[in-house]
């Protein structure tokens, strides 16, 4: 999983949040999701992080409770 180490307004990184979301994604899809996350993150210098995190959040929600 790509992770830039950037910090949010509270001075925390996204790694704990990312790993929490990745836990619910099936092993067979983790690589694909990681690749898409990285692609989105790097696609836009201003909004890439938000795009990638929104994507990961939406995908993880699909598998929550399955």
WOPEVEN-V588444 format. One record per pair of residues at least 4 apart in sequence whose ideal C-beta (glycine too) atoms are under 7 Angstrom apart, sorted by the first residue. I is the first residue (numbers start at 1). J is the second residue. If there is no record, write none. Layout:
i->I j->J
i->I j->J
This chain:
i->1 j->18
i->1 j->22
i->1 j->34
i->1 j->37
i->2 j->34
i->2 j->37
i->2 j->38
i->2 j->41
i->3 j->14
i->3 j->15
i->3 j->18
i->4 j->41
i->5 j->13
i->6 j->13
i->6 j->49
i->7 j->11
i->7 j->12
i->7 j->13
i->8 j->12
i->14 j->18
i->14 j->53
i->15 j->19
i->16 j->20
i->17 j->21
i->18 j->22
i->18 j->56
i->19 j->23
i->21 j->56
i->21 j->57
i->21 j->60
i->22 j->30
i->24 j->60
i->24 j->63
i->24 j->64
i->25 j->29
i->25 j->30
i->25 j->33
i->25 j->59
i->25 j->60
i->25 j->63
i->26 j->63
i->29 j->33
i->30 j->34
i->31 j->35
i->32 j->36
i->33 j->37
i->33 j->59
i->34 j->38
i->35 j->39
i->36 j->40
i->36 j->55
i->37 j->41
i->37 j->52
i->37 j->55
i->37 j->56
i->38 j->42
i->39 j->43
i->40 j->48
i->40 j->51
i->40 j->52
i->40 j->55
i->41 j->48
i->41 j->49
i->41 j->52
i->42 j->48
i->43 j->48
i->43 j->51
i->44 j->48
i->44 j->51
i->47 j->51
i->48 j->52
i->49 j->53
i->50 j->54
i->51 j->55
i->52 j->56
i->53 j->57
i->54 j->58
i->55 j->59
i->56 j->60
i->57 j->61
i->60 j->64
